């Protein structure tokens, strides 16, 4: 089996550390902490897929993608909205830059079918999601799907 290379985009290190512990041999995990860092990583290296967090509350405001003035939602401060939905902004940015890799969101879209359908129509194909509570077997199975594209 050839190595499956995964770019983990998250504002911490939890997903990367878990993936390295859970997946064992056959996988390489690189971490990017922001959208700009992810763009650089994808320009420099080849990956089989992206594991993308949704909430980037620990990311410095100057590294958040999106327009502050146009992102207010239900009275939330714009910066908080950008951080809470940063994964979507990062995905849109990567797609606009021509990156069509499979993306696995660590966010439960199960109770938001219309939102998920819209995302797939706008930013798909090759999108999937799993809840943050997904077990190692489930995460591994999703990554292995990338090697069978």
N, C-alpha and C positions, 0 to 999 in steps of 0.2 A: 504494500500500500504506500502510495506517495504521501508526503506530508500535506496536511490541510492547513493553509495559512489563514489566520483570522485576525482582522483588525478589530480590536475592542475599543469602542469610543465611549468613554465614560468620564465623569468629573472626579472620580475617586480611583481606587484600585481594586474594589471588591470583586467585580466581574472577572477581571483579568486573573486575580489570585485564585478565585474559585475554579475558573476554567483550567488553569494550569494544574491544580490539584485533582480535579475531576476527570479530565480527559486523558491524561497520561501520554504515552507515546503516540506518534502519528499526527500530532498537532503542534503548530507554532502559533503563539499568541503575542501580538504586538499591541501596545496601548497608545491611544491618542486621547488627550485630555480636553480637546476642544475641536470645533469645526476647522479652524485654520490648521491645527496640528494634523487633523485627519487628512485634509487636502494634501499637505506636504508628504505624509506617509504614503498616500496612494500614488503620488507622483514619483516617489523614490523606490517603491517596492511593489511586487505583485502579490495580491491576496486572492483567496478563493471566496471570501465573504466578509461581511461586517456584522458584528454584534453591537447593537446601538442602544444605549440608555436613552430614556426620554427626558429626565429631569437633571439639569446641570446647575443646581443651586449653589454649588461650591466653586463655580467657574467665575473668574474675575469678569466684571461687566464689560470691559473692553474686548474680551474674547468671545462674547455672545454674538451669534449671527442673528440677523433680522433688524428691522427698523423699530426703534423704541417708540416713536410717535404713532406708528400704525398698528401697534400690537396690544392696545388696551382691550380688556375683555371683562365685562361685568364689574367694572370699577377696580380691578386689580391694578396695582402699579405696573407700569409697562415692563420694567426690568424683571419683576417677579414672574410675569407672564412669559417673557422670553426664556427665562431659566427653566420654568416648569415644562415648557413645550420645545425646548432647544433641540431635542432629537429630530423633530419634524423639520426645523430650520436647517439642521445639518444635512438631513437626507435630501431636502430640496436643493441645497447648495451642491452636494455631491452629484446629484442627477444633472443639474444644470452644467456642471463641469464635464459631463460625459461619462461618469462612472456608473455602470449598469450592474455592478456586482450584486449578488443576493444580499439582502439585509434582514437580519433577525432583530426585532425590537424586544427589549426587556420591558414590556408594558402590556398590561392586560386590556386588550380591545374587545374582549368577549361580550361586554355589556354595551358596546358601542358599534353595532354592525354597520350602521349608515356611515359613521365616521371612517371605519376601516375600508368599506367599499370605495368611498371617495378617495382615500389615500392610495389605494391600489390603482384606481383609475388615473389618478394624477401623477403618481410617483412610481408606479410599478413598471414592469412586472418584477418578479423575484422578491417579493416582500412576504415576511412572515412575522409572527409575534408569539411570545410566550410570557406567561406571568412570571414575576420575579421569584415566585415560590417553586418554579419548575425544578424537578429533580435532575440529578446528573444524567440519568439514562435518557431523558427527554431532550436535554440540551445536546448531548452527544449525537443523538439521532438526527437532530436538525442540522448539525454541522456536517455529518456524514452525507446528507442529501446533496450538499454542494459538490462533493466529489463525483456524483452521479448525474450531473447536469447534462 
